Amino acid sequence: MATFREDQMRTGWSRTRWLLVIGVLVAIAVAVVLLLVYSGGGGSGGGGGGY
């Protein structure tokens, strides 16, 4: 049972790790796009400061 649990944890960790990485990247991309749209208004305005 220990081996089964370890194998499941290993496979689960790898999958959840990839899902977490992808989710974080997508969240950052969405946040950047929203910030650009809200701050720029058009998306083609190159601003210097994000904060």
N, CA, C and O atoms as CSV, one atom per row, in Angstrom:
chain,resi,resn,atom,element,x,y,z
A,1,MET,N,N,0.846,-1.201,0.000
A,1,MET,CA,C,0.000,0.000,0.000
A,1,MET,C,C,0.879,1.248,0.000
A,1,MET,O,O,0.530,2.275,-0.582
A,2,ALA,N,N,2.021,1.133,0.664
A,2,ALA,CA,C,2.928,2.293,0.702
A,2,ALA,C,C,3.452,2.579,-0.701
A,2,ALA,O,O,3.544,3.731,-1.126
A,3,THR,N,N,3.797,1.493,-1.416
A,3,THR,CA,C,4.319,1.703,-2.771
A,3,THR,C,C,3.227,2.311,-3.659
A,3,THR,O,O,3.495,3.207,-4.460
A,4,PHE,N,N,2.010,1.819,-3.508
A,4,PHE,CA,C,0.917,2.363,-4.308
A,4,PHE,C,C,0.734,3.852,-4.036
A,4,PHE,O,O,0.586,4.659,-4.953
A,5,ARG,N,N,0.750,4.194,-2.745
A,5,ARG,CA,C,0.558,5.595,-2.391
A,5,ARG,C,C,1.714,6.445,-2.927
A,5,ARG,O,O,1.495,7.544,-3.437
A,6,GLU,N,N,2.934,5.936,-2.811
A,6,GLU,CA,C,4.094,6.700,-3.296
A,6,GLU,C,C,4.000,6.908,-4.809
A,6,GLU,O,O,4.267,7.998,-5.315
A,7,ASP,N,N,3.616,5.846,-5.522
A,7,ASP,CA,C,3.497,5.986,-6.980
A,7,ASP,C,C,2.416,7.001,-7.326
A,7,ASP,O,O,2.621,7.851,-8.192
A,8,GLN,N,N,1.282,6.923,-6.666
A,8,GLN,CA,C,0.211,7.874,-6.947
A,8,GLN,C,C,0.656,9.292,-6.609
A,8,GLN,O,O,0.367,10.225,-7.358
A,9,MET,N,N,1.351,9.461,-5.499
A,9,MET,CA,C,1.809,10.796,-5.117
A,9,MET,C,C,2.789,11.332,-6.159
A,9,MET,O,O,2.741,12.509,-6.516
A,10,ARG,N,N,3.681,10.457,-6.646
A,10,ARG,CA,C,4.663,10.922,-7.634
A,10,ARG,C,C,3.965,11.365,-8.914
A,10,ARG,O,O,4.218,12.465,-9.407
A,11,THR,N,N,3.087,10.518,-9.458
A,11,THR,CA,C,2.398,10.883,-10.695
A,11,THR,C,C,1.512,12.105,-10.452
A,11,THR,O,O,1.463,13.013,-11.282
A,12,GLY,N,N,0.823,12.127,-9.331
A,12,GLY,CA,C,-0.040,13.264,-9.026
A,12,GLY,C,C,0.764,14.542,-8.900
A,12,GLY,O,O,0.359,15.597,-9.388
A,13,TRP,N,N,1.930,14.435,-8.228
A,13,TRP,CA,C,2.758,15.639,-8.069
A,13,TRP,C,C,3.185,16.180,-9.416
A,13,TRP,O,O,3.137,17.390,-9.642
A,14,SER,N,N,3.602,15.308,-10.313
A,14,SER,CA,C,4.067,15.781,-11.612
A,14,SER,C,C,2.919,16.463,-12.357
A,14,SER,O,O,3.092,17.542,-12.924
A,15,ARG,N,N,1.750,15.829,-12.353
A,15,ARG,CA,C,0.605,16.431,-13.070
A,15,ARG,C,C,0.170,17.724,-12.407
A,15,ARG,O,O,-0.025,18.736,-13.080
A,16,THR,N,N,0.016,17.695,-11.086
A,16,THR,CA,C,-0.439,18.908,-10.403
A,16,THR,C,C,0.599,20.012,-10.550
A,16,THR,O,O,0.249,21.189,-10.637
A,17,ARG,N,N,1.883,19.632,-10.579
A,17,ARG,CA,C,2.922,20.655,-10.736
A,17,ARG,C,C,2.789,21.337,-12.085
A,17,ARG,O,O,2.847,22.563,-12.175
A,18,TRP,N,N,2.611,20.541,-13.139
A,18,TRP,CA,C,2.440,21.129,-14.467
A,18,TRP,C,C,1.185,21.987,-14.505
A,18,TRP,O,O,1.204,23.091,-15.050
A,19,LEU,N,N,0.089,21.485,-13.927
A,19,LEU,CA,C,-1.154,22.265,-13.937
A,19,LEU,C,C,-0.964,23.565,-13.174
A,19,LEU,O,O,-1.442,24.614,-13.605
A,20,LEU,N,N,-0.265,23.505,-12.035
A,20,LEU,CA,C,-0.035,24.723,-11.254
A,20,LEU,C,C,0.816,25.699,-12.036
A,20,LEU,O,O,0.524,26.895,-12.059
A,21,VAL,N,N,1.872,25.206,-12.682
A,21,VAL,CA,C,2.739,26.104,-13.462
A,21,VAL,C,C,1.951,26.761,-14.583
A,21,VAL,O,O,2.043,27.971,-14.789
A,22,ILE,N,N,1.166,25.953,-15.314
A,22,ILE,CA,C,0.372,26.501,-16.418
A,22,ILE,C,C,-0.647,27.508,-15.884
A,22,ILE,O,O,-0.843,28.575,-16.466
A,23,GLY,N,N,-1.297,27.154,-14.767
A,23,GLY,CA,C,-2.288,28.067,-14.190
A,23,GLY,C,C,-1.658,29.383,-13.775
A,23,GLY,O,O,-2.229,30.448,-14.012
A,24,VAL,N,N,-0.480,29.320,-13.155
A,24,VAL,CA,C,0.187,30.555,-12.732
A,24,VAL,C,C,0.567,31.396,-13.941
A,24,VAL,O,O,0.379,32.613,-13.935
A,25,LEU,N,N,1.101,30.755,-14.982
A,25,LEU,CA,C,1.492,31.492,-16.183
A,25,LEU,C,C,0.266,32.139,-16.828
A,25,LEU,O,O,0.316,33.301,-17.232
A,26,VAL,N,N,-0.821,31.396,-16.922
A,26,VAL,CA,C,-2.041,31.947,-17.523
A,26,VAL,C,C,-2.559,33.117,-16.682
A,26,VAL,O,O,-2.969,34.143,-17.224
A,27,ALA,N,N,-2.535,32.953,-15.349
A,27,ALA,CA,C,-3.018,34.023,-14.472
A,27,ALA,C,C,-2.164,35.269,-14.649
A,27,ALA,O,O,-2.697,36.378,-14.713
A,28,ILE,N,N,-0.843,35.104,-14.728
A,28,ILE,CA,C,0.039,36.262,-14.907
A,28,ILE,C,C,-0.238,36.920,-16.252
A,28,ILE,O,O,-0.302,38.146,-16.341
A,29,ALA,N,N,-0.402,36.117,-17.299
A,29,ALA,CA,C,-0.675,36.672,-18.625
A,29,ALA,C,C,-1.981,37.452,-18.612
A,29,ALA,O,O,-2.049,38.559,-19.145
A,30,VAL,N,N,-3.021,36.882,-18.004
A,30,VAL,CA,C,-4.317,37.578,-17.942
A,30,VAL,C,C,-4.182,38.874,-17.145
A,30,VAL,O,O,-4.732,39.904,-17.535
A,31,ALA,N,N,-3.450,38.824,-16.030
A,31,ALA,CA,C,-3.276,40.025,-15.204
A,31,ALA,C,C,-2.542,41.096,-15.995
A,31,ALA,O,O,-2.920,42.266,-15.945
A,32,VAL,N,N,-1.498,40.713,-16.726
A,32,VAL,CA,C,-0.745,41.693,-17.519
A,32,VAL,C,C,-1.637,42.297,-18.589
A,32,VAL,O,O,-1.632,43.511,-18.794
A,33,VAL,N,N,-2.409,41.451,-19.275
A,33,VAL,CA,C,-3.295,41.960,-20.330
A,33,VAL,C,C,-4.322,42.919,-19.739
A,33,VAL,O,O,-4.576,43.985,-20.300
A,34,LEU,N,N,-4.914,42.537,-18.600
A,34,LEU,CA,C,-5.906,43.413,-17.975
A,34,LEU,C,C,-5.267,44.731,-17.572
A,34,LEU,O,O,-5.853,45.792,-17.786
A,35,LEU,N,N,-4.070,44.679,-16.989
A,35,LEU,CA,C,-3.385,45.913,-16.581
A,35,LEU,C,C,-3.119,46.787,-17.804
A,35,LEU,O,O,-3.340,47.998,-17.760
A,36,LEU,N,N,-2.647,46.185,-18.892
A,36,LEU,CA,C,-2.359,46.960,-20.097
A,36,LEU,C,C,-3.643,47.572,-20.643
A,36,LEU,O,O,-3.661,48.742,-21.025
A,37,VAL,N,N,-4.704,46.795,-20.681
A,37,VAL,CA,C,-5.968,47.305,-21.238
A,37,VAL,C,C,-6.512,48.429,-20.370
A,37,VAL,O,O,-6.949,49.457,-20.887
A,38,TYR,N,N,-6.491,48.240,-19.042
A,38,TYR,CA,C,-7.052,49.250,-18.147
A,38,TYR,C,C,-6.175,50.500,-18.113
A,38,TYR,O,O,-6.689,51.618,-18.098
A,39,SER,N,N,-4.856,50.314,-18.101
A,39,SER,CA,C,-3.960,51.475,-17.994
A,39,SER,C,C,-3.777,52.134,-19.361
A,39,SER,O,O,-3.780,53.360,-19.465
A,40,GLY,N,N,-3.617,51.318,-20.415
A,40,GLY,CA,C,-3.388,51.870,-21.746
A,40,GLY,C,C,-4.688,52.322,-22.396
A,40,GLY,O,O,-4.744,53.391,-23.004
A,41,GLY,N,N,-5.729,51.512,-22.268
A,41,GLY,CA,C,-7.004,51.877,-22.867
A,41,GLY,C,C,-7.124,51.320,-24.274
A,41,GLY,O,O,-8.233,51.034,-24.726
A,42,GLY,N,N,-6.001,51.157,-24.983
A,42,GLY,CA,C,-6.067,50.627,-26.338
A,42,GLY,C,C,-5.178,49.421,-26.493
A,42,GLY,O,O,-5.439,48.571,-27.345
A,43,GLY,N,N,-4.135,49.323,-25.695
A,43,GLY,CA,C,-3.243,48.189,-25.787
A,43,GLY,C,C,-2.013,48.500,-26.626
A,43,GLY,O,O,-1.065,47.715,-26.643
A,44,SER,N,N,-2.012,49.659,-27.339
A,44,SER,CA,C,-0.870,49.999,-28.174
A,44,SER,C,C,-0.038,51.106,-27.530
A,44,SER,O,O,0.926,51.587,-28.125
A,45,GLY,N,N,-0.409,51.506,-26.321
A,45,GLY,CA,C,0.330,52.584,-25.655
A,45,GLY,C,C,1.414,52.003,-24.782
A,45,GLY,O,O,1.119,51.269,-23.838
A,46,GLY,N,N,2.671,52.316,-25.075
A,46,GLY,CA,C,3.768,51.768,-24.290
A,46,GLY,C,C,4.008,52.610,-23.034
A,46,GLY,O,O,4.575,53.700,-23.109
A,47,GLY,N,N,3.579,52.103,-21.899
A,47,GLY,CA,C,3.761,52.839,-20.648
A,47,GLY,C,C,5.073,52.457,-19.983
A,47,GLY,O,O,5.590,51.367,-20.228
A,48,GLY,N,N,5.622,53.329,-19.146
A,48,GLY,CA,C,6.885,53.036,-18.482
A,48,GLY,C,C,6.679,52.339,-17.152
A,48,GLY,O,O,7.358,51.357,-16.853
A,49,GLY,N,N,5.732,52.847,-16.337
A,49,GLY,CA,C,5.533,52.273,-15.011
A,49,GLY,C,C,4.250,51.474,-14.918
A,49,GLY,O,O,3.198,51.921,-15.375
A,50,GLY,N,N,4.335,50.294,-14.329
A,50,GLY,CA,C,3.138,49.465,-14.173
A,50,GLY,C,C,2.411,49.783,-12.889
A,50,GLY,O,O,1.196,49.611,-12.798
A,51,TYR,N,N,3.152,50.250,-11.888
A,51,TYR,CA,C,2.521,50.554,-10.618
A,51,TYR,C,C,2.080,52.018,-10.599
A,51,TYR,O,O,1.520,52.481,-9.605
